[in-house]
């Protein structure tokens, strides 16, 4: 599920959520361009990140998002993402969800 796919004079932003076969939810992002350089410095033009929610925590996230039987978890996360201006860090890193986070840049 694509959460964001935008581009402008500050660069591009792509974010997506995928529920894997083993029940892991992976939320990833790739940002490029001058906006990245403004944050990290001129030498950095690309920023990637990933949240990984373990299968035993996915049900908690589903509940926090107000999910009901038959709802699509990536779809619920997309609605939350839209409603909160793309700010999902607090939700995913909360003690209830405890997503692992990693990032890298170049």
Secondary structure, DSSP 4 states (H G I P E B T S, - for coil): -EEEEEEETTEEEEEEEEE-TTS-EEEEEEEESHHHHHHH-TT--EEEEEEEE-HHHHHHHHHHTT--TT--HHHHHHHHHHHTTT--HHHHTSTTT--EEEEEE-
